[in-house]
Amino acid sequence: MNISDKITDPIHKKLFAVVAEVSATLGVDAYAVGGYVRDLLLGVSKNDIDIVVIGSGPDFAQEVAIKSGSRGVQIFRNFGTAMIDFEGVKVEFVGARRESYDRGSRKPIVTDGTFEDDLRRRDFTVNALAVQIKQDGMGDIIDLFDGLTDLRHKLLRTPLDPEVTFDDDPLRIMRLYRFAVQLDFEIFSETNEAASKMASRLEIVSQERITEEFLKILSSDFPGRGLRMLYENKIMQIIFPEVANLAGVDQKRVFSKEYHHKDVFYHTTEVVDNIAPNTNNVWLRFAALVHDIAKPQTKRFYNDIGWTFHGHEEMGARMMKNIFRKLKLPLTQLEYLETLVRLHLRPIALAKEEVTDSAIRRFIVEAGEALDDLITLCRADITSKNMNKKAAYLANYERVMARVIEVREKDALRQFQSPVRGEEIMQICNLNPSKTVGIIKKAIEDAILDGKIPNTYEAALEYLHEIKDSVLQK
């Protein structure tokens, strides 16, 4: 099979012409391999290209850089690889190699190998496809492991015995489910069974690499499917037990039909799937994943109403710090996640009561800059299968959200704080930095939120003069 007609990007054509020239000059065969070839066949544009050469990858890359005028060749001699930026395309050159593994480590022992050795060491057959780059015609596919058939059938399968593949490099277990959801492929049954069987080998992989793959699953078009596969194949129990523990937690109430799913884990995957079409923000998707994370710990049974989860939102918010540390997540996102988890029930509570402007203002201020994302999360959290009930929930919810948006704009609460700052309070009240300054500042903020005074500097300053003597006398 020849796919030269599929190489239409002019920069890619130019790159391959240079590579073919260097290949002829050095007498060294060169091949485009892996994800680039796979995506080319799937009609997906890719700007990262891996090239295997039968020889030294760094030496070949330097020759390509000289002939093309590319700058900034990055050479990694210890790994036998080199990277160049070819007019915005990242190209990695590596010599053909074979790998062997010490069972206690996923770091391979790398030695020179044949081209077949190089393809054999790859994770899946659809990633073991190659195209030789040469001057006298190019585009012929090299397919040693029937990857073209698997690509047509949208199937993920390992080139070698899957247990050997996953035992050698356990991160491939995570990559299996990541590719399944990114490509919308099925998994060959023996490959899936081996991944489940070898799941405990993930314990030797660094947390950063596992988390990177997990977030890619969460960022895909089908994140809920990925989460379900991870759980059903015993992977989630190892990489994120707090999420796995949601399975089997029954939410059904005894005397009420007001429940959206009997199982918190599967409800959670629905929420993630609901939110996915509305945001590419992986942290908002992560909030959908963990919004009910504390339900197992807060589950209580009462004879008159059934199961309850009082306080799960607050406990869930408090769990975020440990989860972030364990998963090696960026702490810059911690406060955002805590806010979303802590407040995800507030709109529902507001929808059940006669909402005052004061309650709306306090909700807006607590949500802060996360307000719009919180609204998106709360909409996604409505997963009832009863269409009439779901419509009623949404109608009440939209009514409250309309009030939220109205009050936020009317009262200028986007970035709320007392219009009178602490320094001015100290000057007017003749105070040093102290707890009293905070008490006065909070009294002004409460007056604005309760609607006693408008959210303006003049009104706040006048209110300060009204209350300062009574506060100072306490």
Salt bridges, closest charged atoms under 4 A:
GLU21 OE2 - LYS67 NZ 3.45
ASP39 OD1 - ARG38 NE 2.97
ASP39 OD2 - LYS46 NZ 3.83
ASP59 OD1 - ARG77 NH1 3.51
GLU87 OE2 - LYS14 NZ 2.53
GLU99 OE2 - ARG97 NE 3.92
GLU99 OE2 - ARG121 NH1 3.30
GLU116 OE2 - ARG120 NH2 2.63
ASP117 OD2 - ARG98 NH2 2.83
ASP118 OD2 - ARG121 NE 3.36
ASP118 OD1 - ARG122 NH2 2.79
ASP123 OD2 - ARG175 NH2 2.63
ASP150 OD2 - ARG157 NH2 2.78
GLU163 OE2 - LYS197 NZ 3.10
ASP167 OD1 - ARG103 NH2 2.99
ASP167 OD1 - ARG201 NE 2.92
ASP169 OD1 - ARG106 NE 2.98
ASP169 OD2 - ARG172 NE 3.88
ASP184 OD1 - ARG225 NH1 3.74
GLU186 OE2 - ARG225 NH2 3.68
GLU212 OE1 - ARG209 NE 3.99
GLU212 OE2 - LYS216 NZ 3.65
GLU213 OE1 - ARG178 NE 2.75
GLU242 OE2 - LYS326 NZ 2.58
GLU270 OE2 - HIS261 NE2 3.37
GLU270 OE1 - LYS385 NZ 2.97
ASP273 OD2 - ARG228 NH2 3.50
ASP292 OD2 - HIS267 NE2 3.62
ASP292 OD2 - HIS291 NE2 3.13
ASP292 OD2 - LYS295 NZ 3.52
ASP292 OD1 - HIS312 NE2 3.13
ASP292 OD1 - HIS344 NE2 3.31
GLU313 OE1 - HIS312 ND1 3.71
GLU314 OE2 - ARG318 NE 3.13
GLU314 OE1 - ARG342 NE 2.88
ASP357 OD1 - ARG403 NH2 2.52
ASP357 OD2 - LYS410 NZ 3.48
GLU366 OE2 - ARG346 NH1 2.97
ASP372 OD1 - ARG408 NH1 3.30
ASP381 OD1 - HIS267 NE2 2.98
ASP381 OD1 - HIS291 NE2 3.06
GLU398 OE2 - ARG379 NE 2.64
GLU409 OE2 - ARG408 NE 3.31
GLU409 OE2 - ARG414 NH2 2.91
ASP411 OD2 - ARG361 NE 2.50
GLU445 OE2 - LYS441 NZ 3.16
ASP446 OD1 - ARG362 NH2 3.43
ASP446 OD2 - LYS442 NZ 2.83
ASP450 OD1 - ARG362 NH2 3.08
ASP469 OD1 - LYS468 NZ 3.31
